[in-house]
Amino acid sequence: MFKQQLNQLANTFLEKNSQINLSAIRDLEWIKIKHINDSLELNKILKIPEGAKVLDIWTWWGFPLLPLAITNPKADFTWIDSRRKKIQAIQEMINNLWLRNIRLVRWRIEEHKGNYDIITARAVSYIDNLLKRTKYLIKKWGILAFYKQYSSQEYKDMEKLLPRYKLKLLKIHHYKLFNDDIERIIYLLQKK
């Protein structure tokens, strides 16, 4: 159902990437595997409800924001970043894809006010920094979905931090990219 839009996203990203350096990946198939398929992994473990308010922080040039917004058209997505260049590039991609369920905010995450059902972050920061910056933006019983490369040390650090931030670990989703070369993980955490 969403395949055509996701293919259009890959092509749009490839074109935009040729104009400004968004990613070292410049091959259409690798964009689909590394960025789009990786982003969509969350849909396998979390049903994003209709009307849910989803915040994506520090998105990696539109991922997971754009694939999730395409495949969850009845949820409301917000993306925050303080860099004008990123905002403009993402806005152009949103316009090209005719997406109407995304709001872009040029702001620092620390200054943003909001209350979200789900917060996503993909490969952007160590767990302590993510928890510190998102703790006040998530609703009670809300979900934090953090895409990470697996690290046993980061997992141990996260376990120690969960009580401090009144969070519980709901699920750990292991998966692999690049023909099983890179072990990836998504942590689903819930605010108590």
C-alpha positions in Angstrom: 0.0 0.0 0.0 2.8 2.4 0.9 5.4 0.9 -1.4 5.0 3.6 -4.1 5.4 6.5 -1.6 8.4 4.7 0.0 10.0 4.3 -3.4 9.3 8.0 -4.1 11.0 8.8 -0.7 14.1 6.9 -1.8 14.3 8.7 -5.1 13.6 12.1 -3.5 16.3 11.5 -0.9 18.8 10.4 -3.6 18.1 13.5 -5.6 18.4 15.8 -2.5 21.6 14.0 -1.5 23.2 14.9 -4.8 22.5 18.6 -4.1 23.6 18.7 -0.5 25.6 16.1 1.4 22.9 14.3 3.5 24.5 10.9 3.6 27.5 8.9 2.3 25.0 6.4 0.9 24.4 7.3 -2.7 22.9 4.0 -4.0 19.2 3.7 -4.3 19.0 0.1 -2.9 21.3 0.9 0.0 19.1 3.9 0.8 16.1 1.5 1.0 18.0 -1.0 3.2 20.0 1.3 5.4 17.5 4.2 5.9 14.0 3.2 5.0 13.9 -0.5 6.0 15.8 0.3 9.2 13.2 3.1 10.0 10.3 0.8 9.4 11.5 -1.8 11.8 9.6 0.0 14.6 6.3 -0.9 12.8 7.0 -4.6 13.5 7.0 -4.1 17.2 4.8 -1.1 17.9 1.4 -0.2 16.5 1.3 3.6 16.4 -2.4 4.4 17.2 -4.5 6.8 15.1 -4.2 10.3 16.5 -1.0 9.5 18.4 1.4 12.4 18.9 4.9 11.3 17.8 8.0 13.3 18.3 11.2 12.4 16.4 14.3 14.0 17.8 17.5 14.7 15.9 16.3 12.8 12.9 19.0 11.5 10.7 18.0 13.5 7.5 14.4 12.3 7.7 14.8 8.8 9.1 12.8 7.4 10.9 10.4 10.4 10.6 9.5 10.2 6.9 9.0 6.4 6.6 7.0 6.2 9.8 4.8 9.2 8.8 4.2 7.5 5.4 3.2 4.2 6.9 1.2 5.7 9.8 -0.8 8.5 8.1 -3.3 8.9 10.9 -0.7 9.8 13.5 0.6 13.3 14.0 4.4 13.6 13.8 6.6 16.5 15.0 10.3 16.8 14.3 12.6 19.2 16.1 16.0 20.4 15.0 17.8 23.7 15.5 19.6 23.7 12.1 18.0 25.6 9.2 19.7 23.5 6.5 18.2 20.3 7.9 14.7 21.9 8.3 14.7 23.1 4.7 15.9 19.8 3.3 13.3 17.8 5.2 10.5 20.4 4.4 11.3 20.0 0.7 11.0 16.2 1.0 7.7 16.5 2.8 6.4 18.7 0.1 7.5 16.4 -2.7 5.8 13.4 -0.9 2.6 15.4 -0.1 2.8 14.5 3.5 0.3 16.4 5.7 0.9 14.7 9.1 4.3 16.2 9.9 5.1 19.4 11.7 8.7 20.7 11.7 9.9 22.8 14.5 13.2 24.8 14.4 14.1 24.8 18.0 16.4 23.2 20.5 15.0 20.1 22.2 15.8 21.5 25.6 13.6 24.5 25.0 10.7 22.6 23.4 7.4 22.3 25.2 5.1 19.4 24.4 3.6 16.2 25.6 4.0 13.2 23.3 2.6 9.6 23.2 5.7 8.3 21.4 9.3 9.7 21.0 11.7 8.2 18.5 15.4 8.7 18.1 17.6 6.8 15.6 21.3 6.3 16.2 21.9 9.8 17.5 23.1 9.9 21.1 24.1 7.8 24.1 21.3 6.6 26.2 21.9 8.9 29.2 21.7 11.9 26.9 18.5 10.7 25.3 16.8 10.1 28.6 17.9 13.4 30.0 16.5 15.3 27.0 13.2 13.4 26.5 12.1 12.8 30.1 9.8 15.9 30.3 8.4 15.5 26.8 6.8 12.0 27.2 3.3 11.5 28.5 2.6 9.2 31.4 2.5 5.6 29.9 4.1 7.1 26.8 6.7 5.1 24.8 10.3 6.0 24.0 11.6 4.1 21.0 15.4 4.3 20.6 17.1 2.8 17.6 20.7 1.8 18.6 23.6 -0.3 17.5 23.9 -3.0 20.1 26.3 -2.3 23.0 26.3 -4.4 26.2 27.8 -1.4 28.1 25.0 1.0 26.9 22.4 -1.6 27.9 23.9 -1.9 31.4 24.0 1.9 31.7 20.3 2.1 30.6 19.3 -0.5 33.2 20.8 1.7 35.9 19.0 4.8 34.6 15.5 3.5 34.2 14.4 3.8 37.9 15.8 7.4 38.0 13.6 8.4 35.1 10.6 6.3 36.2 10.8 4.1 33.1 10.3 0.5 32.5 11.8 -1.6 29.7 8.9 -3.0 27.5 10.8 -4.7 24.7 14.1 -5.2 23.2 13.9 -5.8 19.4 17.1 -7.3 17.8 17.5 -7.2 14.1 20.3 -7.1 11.5 21.1 -5.0 8.5 23.4 -5.5 5.5 23.1 -9.3 5.3 23.5 -9.7 9.0 26.7 -7.6 9.2 25.4 -5.0 11.7 23.4 -5.9 14.8 20.8 -3.3 15.5 18.4 -2.9 18.4 15.3 -0.9 19.3 14.6 -0.3 23.0 10.9 0.4 23.8 10.7 2.1 27.2 7.5 3.2 28.9 7.0 6.0 31.4 5.4 4.8 34.6 
